[in-house]
């Protein structure tokens, strides 16, 4: 007679591996987006400063 019960330890190990893989994979795109946002904000600040300096002269 076949044993139809699933080993919960096997499922837990697979789930933990899935979660760890998801955590390491999702961190990279967020860091990339943050760098682009910081760069865009810095560019806008520089353009505004240059415009104000040129306007006041």
Kinemage of the C-alpha trace (Angstrom):
@kinemage 1
@onewidth
@group {chain A} dominant
@subgroup {mainchain}
@vectorlist {calphas} color= white
{ca unk a 1} P 0.000 0.000 0.000
{ca unk a 2} L 1.535 3.367 -1.010
{ca unk a 3} L 2.203 6.035 1.580
{ca unk a 4} L 0.275 9.176 0.507
{ca unk a 5} L 1.485 11.429 3.304
{ca unk a 6} L 3.819 14.250 2.294
{ca unk a 7} L 6.890 14.853 4.439
{ca unk a 8} L 6.411 18.317 5.999
{ca unk a 9} L 10.162 18.684 6.564
{ca unk a 10} L 10.759 18.407 2.825
{ca unk a 11} L 8.148 21.052 2.088
{ca unk a 12} L 9.546 23.364 4.757
{ca unk a 13} L 13.044 23.088 3.314
{ca unk a 14} L 11.744 23.791 -0.167
{ca unk a 15} L 9.748 26.774 1.084
{ca unk a 16} L 12.736 28.213 2.958
{ca unk a 17} L 14.906 27.832 -0.158
{ca unk a 18} L 12.219 29.598 -2.199
{ca unk a 19} L 11.990 32.486 0.281
{ca unk a 20} L 15.761 32.911 0.485
{ca unk a 21} L 16.042 32.853 -3.290
{ca unk a 22} L 13.273 35.455 -3.591
{ca unk a 23} L 14.883 37.768 -1.034
{ca unk a 24} L 18.257 37.796 -2.759
{ca unk a 25} L 16.746 38.188 -6.231
{ca unk a 26} L 14.421 41.070 -5.430
{ca unk a 27} L 17.012 43.287 -3.755
{ca unk a 28} L 18.961 44.066 -6.922
{ca unk a 29} L 16.222 45.797 -8.971
{ca unk a 30} L 15.214 48.006 -6.073
{ca unk a 31} L 18.792 49.184 -5.610
{ca unk a 32} L 19.003 49.971 -9.315
{ca unk a 33} L 15.832 52.050 -9.196
{ca unk a 34} L 17.037 53.944 -6.142
{ca unk a 35} L 20.268 54.934 -7.889
{ca unk a 36} L 18.335 56.269 -10.883
{ca unk a 37} L 15.970 58.260 -8.672
{ca unk a 38} L 18.824 59.804 -6.666
{ca unk a 39} L 20.637 60.652 -9.893
{ca unk a 40} L 17.542 62.285 -11.401
{ca unk a 41} L 16.903 64.348 -8.261
{ca unk a 42} L 20.551 65.459 -8.163
{ca unk a 43} L 20.374 66.465 -11.835
{ca unk a 44} L 17.214 68.502 -11.265
{ca unk a 45} L 18.792 70.263 -8.263
{ca unk a 46} L 21.868 71.171 -10.317
{ca unk a 47} L 19.729 72.504 -13.187
{ca unk a 48} L 17.664 74.617 -10.778
{ca unk a 49} L 20.801 76.036 -9.119
{ca unk a 50} L 22.315 76.936 -12.505
{ca unk a 51} L 19.061 78.553 -13.611
{ca unk a 52} L 18.828 80.636 -10.420
{ca unk a 53} L 22.468 81.750 -10.690
{ca unk a 54} L 21.990 82.743 -14.350
{ca unk a 55} L 18.726 84.539 -13.573
{ca unk a 56} L 20.254 86.596 -10.717
{ca unk a 57} L 23.210 87.842 -12.762
